[in-house]
Amino acid sequence: MPMTDFLFTSESVSEGHPDKVSDQISDAILDAILTQDPKSRVA
Protein backbone atom coordinates (compact mmCIF):
# COMPACT_ATOMS: atom_id res chain seq x y z
CA MET A 1 0.00 0.00 0.00
CA PRO A 2 1.57 3.32 -1.03
CA MET A 3 2.11 5.94 1.68
CA THR A 4 -0.70 8.05 0.19
CA ASP A 5 -3.25 5.28 0.81
CA PHE A 6 -4.47 4.46 4.27
CA LEU A 7 -7.26 2.63 6.03
CA PHE A 8 -9.24 4.56 8.64
CA THR A 9 -11.53 2.80 11.09
CA SER A 10 -13.40 4.05 14.13
CA GLU A 11 -15.95 2.91 16.66
CA SER A 12 -18.51 5.04 18.45
CA VAL A 13 -20.47 3.94 21.49
CA SER A 14 -22.92 5.89 23.59
CA GLU A 15 -22.38 6.86 27.21
CA GLY A 16 -23.20 4.05 29.61
CA HIS A 17 -22.24 1.41 27.03
CA PRO A 18 -20.46 -1.55 28.69
CA ASP A 19 -17.26 -0.79 26.72
CA LYS A 20 -17.11 2.72 28.20
CA VAL A 21 -17.79 1.42 31.71
CA SER A 22 -15.06 -1.21 31.32
CA ASP A 23 -12.63 1.45 30.07
CA GLN A 24 -13.34 3.61 33.13
CA ILE A 25 -12.78 0.67 35.47
CA SER A 26 -9.51 -0.36 33.82
CA ASP A 27 -8.30 3.27 33.81
CA ALA A 28 -9.04 3.57 37.54
CA ILE A 29 -7.19 0.32 38.28
CA LEU A 30 -4.20 1.44 36.21
CA ASP A 31 -4.12 4.82 37.98
CA ALA A 32 -4.20 3.10 41.38
CA ILE A 33 -1.37 0.73 40.43
CA LEU A 34 0.81 3.51 39.04
CA THR A 35 0.16 5.65 42.13
CA GLN A 36 1.45 2.87 44.38
CA ASP A 37 4.35 1.89 42.11
CA PRO A 38 5.28 4.28 39.27
CA LYS A 39 7.68 1.67 37.84
CA SER A 40 5.04 -1.07 37.65
CA ARG A 41 4.34 -2.76 34.34
CA VAL A 42 0.91 -3.62 33.07
CA ALA A 43 -0.41 -5.20 29.90
Summary of the structure (lengths in Angstrom):
residues: 43
radius of gyration: 16.5
end to end distance: 30.4
largest distance: 45.4
contacts: 53
relative contact order: 0.09
helix: 44%
strand: 0%
